[in-house]
Amino acid sequence: MLTITQALYDRIVAHARKDHPDEACGVVAGPAGSDRPERFIPMLNAAMSPTFYEFDSGDLLKLYRDMDDRDEEPVVVYHSHTATEAYPSRTDISYANEPGAHYVLVSTADTDGLGDFQFRSFRIVDGQVTEEEVRVVAAY
């Protein structure tokens, strides 16, 4: 289960809406080994595409050095889908290289008739996708 604060949840959704119609992407870092997302880090989608996201390699290197210096790890890796449901694509699955991370997808398309976005979380390990519950809390 992903437990995330309302403030972080809102920031991820706001980023997805702001970058629409392009896919948004980013990371929420947390203390190493804690499984607690704390530091919101929106990233630039270097692909600038409505159907694909890509972290800029230089920005990604800086991010990992910064997290290492702070004894953090990527607890959440998020991106948006702009025209499809919030479910990992084959490309998303092939790029998932953080087995301990929660992969959050926000769809800015109303694909289920339940509202203007979906927020879902998955574990992706060795190509296997498992959806998990998302619990939104006021604070940790």
C-alpha positions as CSV (number, residue, x, y, z in Angstrom):
1,M,0.0,0.0,0.0
2,L,1.1,3.5,-0.8
3,T,0.5,6.0,2.1
4,I,0.9,9.6,0.9
5,T,0.0,12.9,2.4
6,Q,-2.9,14.9,0.9
7,A,-0.4,17.7,0.1
8,L,1.8,15.4,-2.0
9,Y,-1.2,13.9,-3.7
10,D,-2.4,17.3,-4.6
11,R,1.0,18.4,-5.9
12,I,1.3,15.4,-8.2
13,V,-2.2,15.9,-9.6
14,A,-1.5,19.6,-10.1
15,H,1.7,18.9,-12.0
16,A,-0.2,16.4,-14.2
17,R,-2.8,19.0,-15.0
18,K,-0.3,21.8,-15.5
19,D,1.7,19.9,-18.1
20,H,-1.3,18.5,-19.9
21,P,-1.5,17.8,-22.9
22,D,2.0,16.6,-22.4
23,E,2.8,13.8,-19.9
24,A,4.2,15.1,-16.6
25,C,6.8,13.2,-14.6
26,G,8.7,13.4,-11.3
27,V,9.8,11.7,-8.1
28,V,8.9,11.9,-4.5
29,A,11.9,11.1,-2.4
30,G,12.0,9.8,1.1
31,P,14.5,8.7,3.7
32,A,16.3,5.5,2.6
33,G,14.5,2.4,3.8
34,S,11.4,4.3,5.1
35,D,8.9,3.8,2.3
36,R,7.7,7.3,3.3
37,P,7.4,9.8,0.4
38,E,8.4,13.3,1.6
39,R,10.2,15.5,-0.9
40,F,8.3,16.4,-4.1
41,I,10.6,16.7,-7.1
42,P,8.8,17.6,-10.3
43,M,10.9,16.8,-13.4
44,L,10.9,18.1,-17.0
45,N,9.5,15.6,-19.5
46,A,12.5,15.8,-21.9
47,A,10.3,14.1,-24.6
48,M,7.7,16.9,-24.3
49,S,5.1,14.4,-25.6
50,P,1.5,13.6,-24.9
51,T,2.2,9.9,-25.3
52,F,5.6,9.4,-23.7
53,Y,7.8,10.7,-20.9
54,E,11.5,10.7,-20.5
55,F,13.6,12.1,-17.7
56,D,16.5,14.3,-18.9
57,S,19.6,12.3,-18.3
58,G,21.5,15.2,-16.8
59,D,18.6,16.1,-14.5
60,L,18.3,12.5,-13.4
61,L,22.0,12.2,-12.6
62,K,21.8,15.4,-10.5
63,L,18.6,14.0,-8.7
64,Y,20.3,10.7,-7.8
65,R,23.4,12.5,-6.5
66,D,21.2,14.8,-4.5
67,M,19.2,11.9,-3.0
68,D,22.4,10.1,-2.2
69,D,23.8,13.1,-0.4
70,R,20.6,13.3,1.6
71,D,20.4,9.6,2.3
72,E,17.1,9.4,0.3
73,E,15.7,7.1,-2.3
74,P,12.9,7.4,-4.9
75,V,9.8,6.3,-2.9
76,V,7.4,7.4,-5.7
77,V,8.1,7.6,-9.4
78,Y,5.1,9.3,-11.1
79,H,3.9,10.3,-14.5
80,S,0.7,11.1,-16.2
81,H,-1.2,9.6,-19.1
82,T,-3.1,12.3,-21.1
83,A,-5.5,10.2,-23.2
84,T,-5.6,6.7,-21.6
85,E,-6.3,5.2,-18.2
86,A,-3.8,5.3,-15.3
87,Y,-2.3,1.9,-16.0
88,P,1.4,1.2,-16.9
89,S,2.0,0.8,-20.7
90,R,4.5,-1.7,-22.0
91,T,7.0,1.1,-22.3
92,D,6.4,2.2,-18.7
93,I,6.9,-1.4,-17.5
94,S,10.2,-1.8,-19.5
95,Y,11.6,1.5,-18.0
96,A,10.6,0.6,-14.4
97,N,14.0,0.1,-12.8
98,E,13.3,0.9,-9.1
99,P,11.9,-2.3,-7.6
100,G,11.2,-0.7,-4.3
101,A,9.4,2.3,-5.7
102,H,5.7,3.0,-6.0
103,Y,4.9,3.8,-9.6
104,V,2.1,6.4,-9.5
105,L,0.1,7.1,-12.7
106,V,-2.3,10.0,-13.0
107,S,-4.6,10.0,-16.0
108,T,-5.8,13.5,-17.0
109,A,-8.4,11.9,-19.3
110,D,-11.8,11.0,-17.9
111,T,-11.6,7.3,-19.1
112,D,-13.9,5.9,-16.4
113,G,-16.6,8.5,-16.1
114,L,-15.7,9.0,-12.4
115,G,-14.1,12.4,-12.8
116,D,-11.4,14.4,-14.5
117,F,-8.5,12.3,-13.3
118,Q,-7.4,8.9,-11.9
119,F,-4.7,8.4,-9.4
120,R,-3.4,4.9,-9.1
121,S,-0.3,3.2,-7.7
122,F,1.6,0.1,-8.8
123,R,4.6,-2.0,-7.9
124,I,6.5,-3.1,-11.0
125,V,9.1,-5.8,-10.4
126,D,10.7,-7.9,-13.1
127,G,8.0,-6.8,-15.5
128,Q,5.2,-7.8,-13.2
129,V,2.6,-5.1,-12.5
130,T,0.7,-5.2,-9.2
131,E,-1.8,-2.5,-8.4
132,E,-1.8,-1.4,-4.7
133,E,-4.2,0.6,-2.5
134,V,-3.5,4.3,-2.1
135,R,-4.1,5.7,1.4
136,V,-4.2,9.5,1.6
137,V,-3.5,11.0,5.0
138,A,-3.4,14.5,6.5
139,A,0.2,13.9,7.8
140,Y,2.6,11.2,8.8
